[in-house]
Amino acid sequence: MECINGKTQEITGRLHSSHGDDQRERLASLQSTSRINGTQQVRPDKEDCSRDNTFRATSNPGKANDGKILERLEFIEKAYLNYVQSHQQRLEARYSESKEQEVVFKEAIQALKAEILDLASHNE
């Protein structure tokens, strides 16, 4: 039922003929939705949307092998910890190198200061 000018009218049939043959041949069809902020949104037609919920489609609740999940979790844990530990080792190596360079720099500066003082004391 549709209300037009305050009177209820019964709607029978479709306004447009169906294009079922065309739709079967398409890879995907688009369905127009309402306008928001002056732009028209376009989204995949629900009948053609094979990506609605791929997680539910691929997982079998109740049939999941807990051992496989645990193996994957342990693999991820080991891989991440290996990455973090080797990164820490690289950081520690760079830190010790920078500390060594700091010592070398300070010794060179002290030697230059001593030479400058020695030259200044001889020129007086």
Secondary structure, DSSP 8 states (H G I E B T S, - for coil): -EEETTEEE---S-SS---HHHHHH-S--EEEEEEETTEEEEEE-TTT-TTTTHHHHH--TTT--HHHHHHHHHHHHHHHHHHHHHHHHHHHHHHHHHHHHHHHHHHHHHHHHHHHHHHHHH--
